[in-house]
Amino acid sequence: MIKIEHLVKNYGSNCAVDDISFEIKKGEIVGLLGPNGAGKSTTMNILTGYLSSTSGSVTVAGLEVLDHPLEVKKHIGYLPEQPPLYLDMTVEEYLGFNYDLKGCKLNKTKHLEEICELVKIKDVYKRVIKNLSKGYRQRVGIAQALIGNPEVIIFDEPTVGLDPKQIIEVRNLLRNLGRDHTVILSTHILQEVQAVCDRIIIINKGKIVADEKTENITRAVENNRRFNVKICGPQKEVLSMLRSKPGIVMVEPLSQRDGDAYSYLIESEVGVDIRKSLFYSLAEKSWPLVGLEAMGMSIEDIFIAIVDQSSQKSRYEKKNNRTRTRSAEQEYARSALKKTDKKDDGQYSALFGDDDSSKKR
């Protein structure tokens, strides 16, 4: 349904989107994540035809966005972070205006009634938008995105300003839409992505740093090693031993206690399996290990780890590039200096002649 290939968007010398490529199939609900300024909104604006790309191609329903912008827009429903509302209109007038603007061919009255029922705004249908709460305004924005039953629906922060009950309703709505539509969801509420999306794409500094199914997103973080261990022994001594043990980078005592056993959260170095050596160390101290449970990472931990890894890699690459550039500049300068010296020697000989006195003797 959506195909993006080698997409690049530059704002002067700033590269907002740096050669990204991905595909989204019909019926997929995809979460687009990233820190502020990562390039998410730019990518969505290019996808909707609001912005043009510097290079690369974006295809929706087999149509190239730059070549067929109006046709592509017919396939897309879009809710930006700030809903495009006309505050002096009633909800009925606003949705009717959007219906006419989109050139929708469905039965107007029935279609708008179905949408209002879906997003729960029937009770404010006759009210002026400026008199609505922020939550209801957000729902009206969602309603306009659904007009025309578009194949692709893009939501940028759809639950901003909603109360917990409304958030749950919107999540259920997104799941239902995913049955017959392709849905892209951009949000900073990571639990929302985990609860709704089939797949997660994480962008940082204009590049895709992770693209996995939601249940497999931990694969994007290399060798996370966190364990909840329960050890029988004096807590202070056990803590001291764990913190001094090679291969363990973090130890945190937990409040859980089972008789004379205390629980601890430990994390090992990347690539280090600490379990066997920990068992032998505890056996030497005669401290029974009565529990060992591998801990999964929360979606927040995964997001932070992936963004940090990509940022460190980017800094390393930039440092190497600067080093190579300086080396090349130095080599060029040395080469130019040698050429200049030879040239100067030739000019000296041409003007004053060679010092051949030794040859004459």
Secondary structure, 3 states (H helix, E strand, C coil): CEEEEEEEEEECCEEEEEEEEEEECCCCEEEEECCCCCCHHHHHHHHCCCCCCCEEEEEECCEECCCCHHHHHCCEEEECCCCCCCCCCEHHHHHHHHHHHCCCCCCHHHHHHHHHHHHCCHHHCCCEHHHCCHHHHHHHHHHHHHCCCCCEEEEECCCCCCCHHHHHHHHHHHHHHCCCCEEEEECCCHHHHHHHCCEEEEEECCEEEEEEEHHHHHHHCCCCCEEEEEEECCHHHHHHHHHHCCCEEEEEEEEEEECCEEEEEEEECCCCCCHHHHHHHHHHHCCCEEEEEECCCCHHHHHHHHHHHHHHHHHHHHHHHHHHHHHHHHHHHHHHHHHHHHHHHHHHHHHHCCCCHHHHC
